[in-house]
Amino acid sequence: MLLLKNIYNQWQKKRLLHQEYGFLFDPPAYPGVVSIDCETTGLDPKKDEIITIAAIRIVGNQILASESISLTLRPSQPISDASIKIHQMRNCDVVDGLSPIEAMQQFLHFIGSSPLLGYYLAFDVALINRIIKPWLGIHLPNPLIELSALYYDKKIGLIPQKHIDLRFDRILNELAIPPLAAHNAHNDALMVAMAYLKLTKTINLKLE
């Protein structure tokens, strides 16, 4: 799997439209991983957009709260009423936000080629890729670590053949992570980071 990923990234690098972003394919400039989270206009990865994105660096057993970013984006479509009820971000709150490209420029320079950590990470990455693919000609090449997969691996080893509840609040409760205000990109990224540190005390990670 790792070999196929390397081959795919080599193929992607040749198609990179802006060579100044070649650092995305270099060895990571920082040790550790980066926890990320997005809040969006809705829940359809094919049409909805990012309105806030946050990233926090984790090195060793430390969450580096001072090494984080939180960005507000200006979407091209209204935020759905259902989404406003979830994250409390209104259309007037994002009118002065960054353009998607401006936000991705800052985001990519922050994460570099570090592995990315998240909960329901495939959804966030799909929305990021919808921005960067037309602009850079590539998908995000970073290794991905899904928190729910780490939690599942731990639980299934303890209680084989049992249903594992992978809801975010259930995982946090099981790991005794203190709840922060939910559906806030920075808070969610921070809670994911705390859960990751608890899980990795007993799990050997393979970044593929």
N, C-alpha and C positions, 0 to 999 in steps of 0.2 A: 504493500500500500504506500509506504514512504517513497519507494522508488518511482512509482507512478506519479505521485505528487510532485516529485522533483522534476520529472520529465515534463509534466504539464506546466510547471512554473517556468522552465526553460523556454518552452514554446510560447508562453505568455510574454516573457521578457522581450522576445524578438518582436512582439507586436505592440510594445509600449509606445504610445504616441508622443509622450513627453519624457525625454531621457533624464530630466532632473529628478524624476520619481523612480529612478533605478534603485534607489536605496531600499525600496520595498522588497527587493530580491536579495539584498545583502544579508550577511549574518547580523543578528540583532545587535544594536549599539548598546543596549542595556540588558542586564540579566533579568530573569523573571518573566512575568506575564502582565497583560493589561486587561482589567475588567471593564467591559463596556455595556452600555444600555441605551436604548432609544425610546422616546415617546413619539407617537405618530398620529396622523390624521384619521386613521382607521386601522382595521386589521386585515386588509387585503394586500399582500405583498406585491401584487401585480399593478395596483393603481394608487395605493395610499403612499404618503410621504412622511419623512422624518420632520418633526418640529423641534425636538431637543435631542441632543446626543451628549453623553458623558463618558469619560474614560479615566480610570485610576490605575496607577502603576503599583504592582506587587513585586517585591524583591525579597527572596528568602521567606522568612516568617513575618515580614512587615508589610503593612499597607501604607504606602507613602501618600498620605492625604494631601501633602503639599505639592505632589507631582500629579496633578489631575487637571482636566479641562471639562467645561460644561458650556455647550454652545446652543444657541437658539437659532433656528432656521426659519426662513420665510417661505412657506409652501405656496405652490401655484394653485391650490384648491382649498376650499373652506374645510375647517375641521368639523367632522361629523358631531352631531349632538351627543351620540352615544360615547364618543371618545372624550368629549368635554366633561361628561359626567364621571369618567374614569380618572383622568389626570388633571382636570380643572384648568387646562390651558385653553384660553379662548382665542378667537381670531384676532382680537385687539392686542393680545399679549405677544403675538408673533409678527405683527406688521412691520416692526423695525428690525427683524431678525436678519441674519446673514443669508446671502444666496446659497443654494446648495453647494456650488463649486467653492465659494469662499470658505464655507464650513468644512468641506472635505479637505481643502488645502491645509487648514490648521489641524484637523483630525489626523490626517495621514502623517504629517510631520511629527505629531506627538507619538503615535503608536509605532512608527517605523515598521520594522519587520518582526516585531515581537509577537509571540503567540497571543491570541485574543481569547478571553474568557467571558462567558455570559450564560444567561438562562433563556431558553428559546432563542438561541443565538442565530440559528438559520434564518429566522424572520428578520432580525436586525441586519444581518449580512446581505440578505436579498435586497433590502431597501438601499443599503450603501452601494451595492453593485449597480443598482439602477441609475445612480448618480455618476459613478466613476467609469462605467463601461463606455458610454458615449464620449466621455472626456479623455480618458487615458487609454482606452482600447483594451482594458484588462479587467478581470475580476480581482477582488481582494485576495492576494496570495498568502496571507498570514495563516499559520497553523491555528486551528480552532479547538477550544476546549469547552464542551457543553457541561454545565454544572449538573443538570439532571442525570446525565449519563454517569458522572462520577458518583453521585448519590446512589443511583441504581446498582452500580457495581459493588458498592459497599454493603447495601442492604441485602442484595440477592445472595451474597456470601454468608450472611448471617441467618437468613430465613429463605432457603431455596424453595422454588415453586410457589411462592406466595405473591399475591398482587402487591405491587409497590406503588404507593401514592406519590406521584411526582409533581403535585401542585407546589408552586413556589412557597406559599405560606406554610404548607405542611413540612417542606424541607427545612425552612428556617426554624420552625417550632421544634422539630426533631433534633436539630443541631444546637438548640438554645441560643439562636442568634437574636439579639435585641431588635424588635421591630422599629423601623423608622417610617416616616410618612411614605406610604406606598405610591406607586405610579409617578415617581419623580426620578428622572434618569440618573442623577447623581446618587440619590439614596439607594436606588435599586442596584447600581453598579457597586456601591459600597457594601451592601448586604451580600451580594454575590461574592465579593472578595473575601468577606469574613467567613462565609460558608465554605469557600474553596480552601482556605487555610485549615479549617477544622478537618475537612475531608482528606486533604493531602498528608495528614499525619499518619494515615493508615493505608494510603493508596500509592502505588508506584505509577507515575504518569508516563504514557507513551504519546508523544506529540506526532500525530500522523495526519 
